[in-house]
């Protein structure tokens, strides 16, 4: 099977759909510039790796491998971020996801408290993530640094809150806590639940 270049996925809603949480200007810049930049650099890194291998330039491989992890993880997490939100989002999850949150965190409120703390406290530029860890069969909350660091290998991200400053600075300045609090008003729990069901089913 032939591989194809990575592509920037379209936003699943219009750029003004999250007004009140994130402006059109923020979404246009974040999606069209930042996310697009990771996709472009991911493809360029793959090309550079192929060239380095073909010409036996092994000294280039460690640096390119680090770039692959950074740009690739940036693409994956941004793609998840857009689908973690919806103009009709908010509220609380139901069904199996709600049961899993009760089992692994003691309920939605306890989950929200830990997810908020992880997202607000992610050092420098990073992400707050709800993940499903299939070996233990449990949900976890992680705080990724950059895109690729502090990961629990093998865990599948289900919900992503981007806390790089470019995600919120135009609307919230340095008030990351306000941005994270408002993020819960737009979470698309149906999308998160579908990813959870898929991950549990594919163990």
C-alpha distance (Angstrom), angle and dihedral (degrees) to the residues before:
residue distance angle dihedral
X1 . . .
X2 3.79 . .
X3 3.78 117.5 .
X4 3.79 120.9 -131.5
X5 3.80 132.2 -152.4
X6 3.77 118.1 -89.6
X7 3.79 115.7 -101.6
X8 3.79 134.5 -155.2
X9 3.81 107.0 -107.4
X10 3.81 115.6 -134.5
X11 3.77 118.8 -108.4
X12 3.82 109.7 -95.0
X13 3.83 89.9 -131.6
X14 3.80 138.7 25.7
X15 3.79 118.6 -75.8
X16 3.82 90.9 -109.6
X17 3.81 94.3 49.1
X18 3.82 94.4 96.9
X19 3.81 96.3 45.3
X20 3.77 108.4 149.5
X21 3.77 90.2 40.2
X22 3.81 103.9 39.0
X23 3.80 125.3 4.8
X24 3.79 127.4 -129.1
X25 3.80 88.7 -109.4
X26 3.80 92.0 56.6
X27 3.80 93.7 47.0
X28 3.80 93.2 46.8
X29 3.80 92.5 50.5
X30 3.78 95.6 40.4
X31 3.79 96.8 46.4
X32 3.80 101.0 30.4
X33 3.81 98.1 40.6
X34 3.80 112.3 19.6
X35 3.80 100.6 34.3
X36 3.79 92.1 37.8
X37 3.79 88.1 52.3
X38 3.79 92.3 56.9
X39 3.80 90.9 50.2
X40 3.80 92.0 50.0
X41 3.80 93.0 47.6
X42 3.80 92.3 44.7
X43 3.80 90.8 56.8
X44 3.80 91.1 44.1
X45 3.80 90.7 51.3
X46 3.80 91.7 51.4
X47 3.81 89.5 51.6
X48 3.80 91.0 48.6
X49 3.81 91.1 49.7
X50 3.79 91.5 51.2
X51 3.80 91.0 49.7
X52 3.80 92.9 47.0
X53 3.80 90.9 51.1
X54 3.79 93.8 46.5
X55 3.81 91.6 50.9
X56 3.81 93.9 40.3
X57 3.82 92.5 -120.7
X58 3.80 92.5 154.2
X59 3.81 93.0 164.5
X60 3.83 88.6 71.2
X61 3.80 95.5 53.3
X62 3.84 100.9 81.7
X63 3.81 93.5 53.2
X64 3.78 93.0 44.0
X65 3.80 90.9 48.3
X66 3.81 89.5 55.7
X67 3.81 90.0 49.9
X68 3.80 89.8 49.6
X69 3.81 91.0 55.4
X70 3.81 92.5 46.7
X71 3.80 100.0 46.2
X72 3.80 94.7 35.2
X73 3.79 93.3 51.0
X74 3.80 89.5 45.2
X75 3.80 90.0 55.8
X76 3.81 93.8 46.5
X77 3.80 95.4 47.6
X78 3.80 94.9 44.8
X79 3.80 90.0 50.4
X80 3.81 87.9 52.7
X81 3.81 92.8 44.9
X82 3.81 93.6 59.4
X83 3.80 92.0 50.6
X84 3.80 91.9 44.6
X85 3.82 87.7 70.3
X86 3.78 135.2 60.1
X87 3.81 134.9 173.7
X88 3.82 86.3 -123.9
X89 3.78 93.9 45.7
X90 3.76 133.5 115.2
X91 3.75 130.8 77.4
X92 3.79 120.9 86.7
X93 3.81 134.3 -55.4
X94 3.78 120.9 -106.3
X95 3.79 137.2 -161.9
X96 3.80 122.7 22.4
X97 3.79 94.1 -9.0
X98 3.80 91.6 54.8
X99 3.80 89.4 48.7
X100 3.81 90.7 50.9
X101 3.82 91.8 49.9
X102 3.80 88.7 51.9
X103 3.80 91.6 49.1
X104 3.80 98.0 45.7
X105 3.82 103.2 32.0
X106 3.78 105.9 19.1
X107 3.78 95.0 -105.2
X108 3.79 142.2 -37.4
X109 3.81 96.3 -65.4
X110 3.80 92.2 52.9
X111 3.81 90.1 46.6
X112 3.78 91.1 50.3
X113 3.80 91.8 50.0
X114 3.81 93.0 51.4
X115 3.81 94.5 42.4
X116 3.80 90.4 49.6
X117 3.80 92.1 49.2
X118 3.81 92.2 48.5
X119 3.81 93.0 48.0
X120 3.78 95.0 45.3
X121 3.80 92.2 45.1
X122 3.81 99.5 46.0
X123 3.78 104.1 127.1
X124 3.78 118.8 -115.3
X125 3.81 108.4 -33.5
X126 3.77 117.6 -2.6
X127 3.78 151.5 105.1
X128 3.77 141.7 -89.7
X129 3.81 107.7 -135.5
X130 3.78 137.9 -172.6
X131 3.80 107.0 -156.0
X132 3.78 138.2 179.8
X133 3.81 113.1 -133.0
X134 3.82 106.3 -156.8
X135 3.81 99.7 -166.5
X136 3.79 92.0 61.0
X137 3.79 93.9 27.1
X138 3.79 93.5 -130.6
X139 3.78 142.8 118.2
X140 3.79 118.9 -113.0
X141 3.78 137.3 -177.9
X142 3.78 117.7 -134.7
X143 3.79 133.5 178.0
X144 3.80 109.8 -143.2
X145 3.79 118.9 -154.5
X146 3.80 115.1 -142.4
X147 3.81 97.9 -17.7
X148 3.76 104.6 -66.2
X149 3.80 108.0 33.6
X150 3.82 126.0 93.9
X151 3.80 91.3 24.4
X152 3.80 123.2 153.9
X153 3.79 97.9 -132.5
X154 3.78 113.8 -124.7
X155 3.80 94.5 17.7
X156 3.80 114.7 125.4
X157 3.83 116.7 -133.5
X158 3.81 112.6 -128.1
X159 3.82 102.6 170.4
X160 3.79 128.3 22.9
X161 3.80 130.9 -167.1
X162 3.80 111.7 -170.7
X163 3.81 110.8 -142.7
X164 3.78 98.6 174.9
X165 3.80 104.7 126.1
X166 3.80 92.9 -116.1
X167 3.82 88.2 64.7
X168 3.79 94.4 64.8
X169 3.82 113.8 1.7
X170 3.81 97.8 100.6
X171 3.78 90.9 55.8
X172 3.80 103.8 28.9
X173 3.82 105.2 22.1
X174 3.81 106.0 -157.0
X175 3.82 94.6 -18.8
X176 3.79 98.0 109.7
X177 3.80 91.0 157.6
X178 3.83 91.4 60.5
X179 3.80 90.8 49.9
X180 3.82 93.0 49.7
X181 3.81 90.9 47.7
X182 3.81 91.4 52.2
X183 3.81 91.2 45.9
X184 3.81 88.4 74.8
X185 3.81 89.2 62.0
X186 3.81 91.3 65.7
X187 3.83 104.6 34.2
X188 3.80 110.5 133.5
X189 3.80 98.6 -138.9
X190 3.81 92.7 179.5
X191 3.80 89.2 60.4
X192 3.80 92.0 46.4
X193 3.81 91.0 48.2
X194 3.81 91.3 50.7
X195 3.81 91.0 53.4
X196 3.80 90.2 47.8
X197 3.80 92.2 50.7
X198 3.80 90.5 48.3
X199 3.79 92.5 48.7
X200 3.80 93.6 47.9
X201 3.78 90.7 46.8
X202 3.81 93.5 50.5
X203 3.82 97.1 51.5
